[in-house]
Amino acid sequence: MQFHEVRFPVALSFGSVGGPERRTDVVAISNGFEERNAPWAHSRRRYDAGVGIRSLDDIDLMIAFFEARFGQLYAFRWKDWSDYRTCKPSQSISAFDQILGMGDGVQTSFQLTKTYRSGGHEYVRPIRKPVEGTIKLAVGPDELTEGEDYTLDETTGVVSFAAPPAEDMPVAAGFEFDVPVRFDTDRIQTSVASFKAGDVPNVPIVEVRF
């Protein structure tokens, strides 16, 4: 994938709007009932970065970032301020936030994930872009040390252990993460006069999968 390991300016993403999107096919049948099907296994996030622009300097920063990504060509990291940690917003990250899997004495690599639960149901979201220096990881009750007990590939979200976790031992982790995204347009239209009058440019951002 054509991806730049650089984060969109957080001062601009802080004021953005957006969130997860699902695709559901709904078919109404002749007796009044309906059938629903979800062709996507995972949600896809969309944002509008334009509403985060507050000054002409912000517009300059936006255009520079857009040009350096060659429009839609190169994807990049995005901080979703409403969902960027494995714990609740009011809590601090711990090594026991999310269960990644169970050890079997053989497997040494685990994908970072975040699980969303409600009403007895859950959705497990793969996390591909963890933030460097934020991970805490544990096997069973013991918190481990990065670089000694395990390594993390920040470009894929895969944790590799020096030794496989023992059988039936839970592997857990806590961390911050970004969303891999790209611009959803090859054109950004700005007007200094309109901006001073209160109008902001539309800058659509869409999540990419890999």
Buried (B, 14 or more C-beta within 10 A) or exposed (E): EEBBEEBBBEEBBEBBEBEBEEEEEEEEEEEEEEEEEEEEEEBBBBBBBBBBBEEEEBBEBBEEBBEEBEBBEBBBBBBBEEBBBBBEEEEEBBBBBBEBBBBEEEEEEBBBBBEEEEEEEEEBBEBBBBBEEBBBBBBEEEBBEEEEBBEBEBEBBBBEBEEBBEEEBBBBBBBBBBBBBBBBBEEBEBEEEEBEEEEBBEBBBBBBEE
